[in-house]
Amino acid sequence: MVQITPVVLAAATLLGQALAIANCTQNQFYCGFTLLDSGANIALWKPKIDAALTERGLPADSDHEFNSLFFCTGPQSVALDEFCPANANFRCQPHTANGCGSGISPNDCCAPSL
């Protein structure tokens, strides 16, 4: 039986965390859920997302964090573009969704929820 040592597990965990820390691409749009997709990203992006929301007078709750569209102003900085559900039946969608062009553009977008 193969035994996995704690050192190997720790190394794999650290590697996964290092790969999870993301920079956004300047001048692209990201849904909050795209930026907050893993534990390491939550620690990096949540304070920045919350600051962008409160700057515009919106609450920093999970609905606003995940369903808002953010504009990347630098590798690790964003500005709020819009809260997608402000338009009836809209949700933030990944760039691969039909409402965002099915991956033609690298930008996430606000689109009708299906």
N, C-alpha and C positions, 0 to 999 in steps of 0.2 A: 504494500500500500504506500502511495506517495504521500509524504507529509509536507505541507506548506509551512515554512517557518514564519514566525512573526516579522522577521526582517523583510522577507519577500512581500508579505501583505502590506507592511508599512510603506515600502517603496512603491508598490502599485497604487496605493491610496494617494501618496504625494504626487505621483505622476499624473493621476487622474485630476487632482485639484489644480496642478499647474496647467494642464491642458484646458481646464474649464474656465480659467480667467480669460475673459475676452476683451478685446478692444473693439469699439465700433468703427465703422468706416465713415470718415467725414463726409458730410452731405448726403447721407443715406437715412432713411426712415426705419425705425424699429418699433414694434409693439413692445410694451412693457414686459409681456411674458417671454418674449425672445431674449431680452436682456437678463431676465431673472430665471433662466432655465436650469440652474444648478446651485448647489450650496455655495460654491465659491463665488459665483456670479451674484448671488443675493447679497453677500457681504460687500461686494464692490459697487453694485448698481442701486440697491435699495435706497441708500441715503441720497444719491444723486437724483433718482426718480422722485422721491418724496420732496426734495427741495424744489424741483421743477414744477411739481403739482402745486405746492403751497405758494410759490411765487405768483401763480395765476389764480390763487384763491380757491383752489380745489382741495378736497380732503385727500389725505395720504392713506386711503384705505385700500384693501386688496382689489376691489373692483376698479378703482381708478388707476392703481399701479399696473394691473395686468391688461386693462382694456383701453389704455391711452396710447397714442402714437407719438413717438419722440423723434426729434431730429438730432442727428449726431453732429455736434459742433467741434469735436476733437476726439482723439483716440479714447478718452475715458470721460467725456462730458456730453451731456444731452440737454436739449430744451424741449419743452412740451409743445407739440404741434396741435393736437386736439384730443379730447376725450370722445372716443368713437360712439358710445351709446347716447351722446347728446343728439345724434340723428336717430330717429326712430328705427328700431330693428337693426342697427349697425353694431358691429363688433370689430375689434382689431383682428386682422387676419394676417397670416404669414405670407411672405412673397410668393410662395408656391400655390396659394389658394386661387381658385378661379376668379374671384373678385379682384385679385391683385395682378392678374395677367398670367397666372399659372407658371410663374418663374421667369417670365420674359424680362422683368425688372428685378433688381436686387432689393427693392423696397417693400417692406411690409406696408399695409394700408388699412384704412377703415372701409369696410364693405358690408353689405347686407348679410345678416346671419341666415343660414339656411335652415 
